[in-house]
Amino acid sequence: MAVQDLEALERRLTKRGFKRGDVYLHECTACKEQAVLRYSILGRSGGRDIAYCQACGVTRSWRSVAGMETREEDLTFDLDTFLR
């Protein structure tokens, strides 16, 4: 993903209330590169975490219920569909 595409992605996520989880790049489980950005949102009804790899484009997401007691991976998550 090009830098301007990354800026567009961050702008679209920010519009929806997401913030960067931290400033570190994490290791991707698919390509093993240190290129994963993490975004999160938390509200009264629950939250969502999104991990996006800049190197290979793999995106993973987790949902949590109110109170953050449980967290489950959303296996059907599609970032493009989510950001429409």
Secondary structure, DSSP 8 states (H G I E B T S, - for coil): --HHHHHHHHHHHHHTT-EES-SS-EE-TTT--EEEEEEEEEETTEEEEEEEETTT--EEEEEEEGGG--EEE-TT--HHHHT-
